Every structure is written in structure tokens, then in C-alpha cells.
Amino acid sequence: MSNQAGSIQVGDTIPSVTLKWLTDNGMQEVTTDELFKGKKVVLFSVPGAFTPTCSAKHLPGFVQQADALKAKGVDSIICLAVNDPFVMRAWGDKGGVGDKVKMLPDGNATFTTALGLTMDGSAHGLGTRGQRFALVAEDGKVTHVAVEAPGKFEVSSAEAVLEKV
């Protein structure tokens, strides 16, 4: 699917945003610059932790394909969701991600908004959320981006991304 007008595109730089995530050492700040600079990164976004497609297919696919992605030079795999740090940590634990996938919370949708990839989930009681998408960035520059059509799960799967890295 083509991207929405105003959303991040191939050749764009990852926006510089500071987020908070829960680590073994408590709540920590992390910047997107730290996460992307000098690295090849796969970032995939889900509308919500613990939601059906996200939990049954999207996250598990990246956990299963982590070694294959890393064999193709990927330094880091990041799961992004507009959820709080506690939920993202619990979802990662439940999903058995270990150190294969970094669970990045975007509780205020700051990063997702900067990417231009929010969606209005109000009709489902979800408020502002992130669209389902995946992107690849090298040293902070986007080399591939795929945004799903509403209700679809095709172009942002781990298998689809594996073909693009």
C-alpha cells in the first residue's frame, strides 16, 4: 500500500524524539537517535499490545525471524505501540521476546505522530494509536516503509520485511 500524504517516506530521517521505557533498572529515557544512529534497524508498529493480530501474528513473527533478520545485517528489531511502558514490558514478557525485540512504548503517540502514522481508534475505545506498519532504517535514514491498509496484515509482517532488508 502506498503511504499516506505526510507520513515518513524512503529517504527521510527518523524524527528525533525522547521516549520512556521500563528496563530492569526502572524507568529510563531513550532517544530515537540512540536507537537508530549507526545501526540498521527494523521498526514495526502495532495498533496495540495484547490485541488479536498483534499478539497472534505480528510480534511472534518478528521473534521467530529475528535470527534471519540479524543474519541480513539488522542490528536491532523494535516493536512500537502507543501503549505505556508497563504494558509494553508485560506484553514483551508474555510474548517471550527476550533480547530479540525491543519493546518501545510511545504512550503519548509522540514518535508515531512525528512519523505521520497515527490512526483514530476512538470508535473502538482505543483513542489515538499507531497504524500497523514496518520500516527499515540505516543510520537513521529510512530505506523501506510499508503501511498496512486498515484491517490488513500483509506488507508489515516479518516475512515481508525479511525480503526488503
Sequence and secondary structure as in RCSB ss.txt:
>XXXX:A:sequence
MSNQAGSIQVGDTIPSVTLKWLTDNGMQEVTTDELFKGKKVVLFSVPGAFTPTCSAKHLPGFVQQADALKAKGVD
SIICLAVNDPFVMRAWGDKGGVGDKVKMLPDGNATFTTALGLTMDGSAHGLGTRGQRFALVAEDGKVTHVAVEAP
GKFEVSSAEAVLEKV
>XXXX:A:secstr
    TTS  TT B    EEEEEETTEEEEEEHHHHHTTSEEEEEEES TT HHIIIIIHHHHHHTHHHHHHTT  
EEEEEESS HHHHHHHHHHTT TTTSEEEE TT HHHHHHT EEE GGGT  EEE SEEEEEETTEEEEEEE  T
T  STTSHHHHHTT 
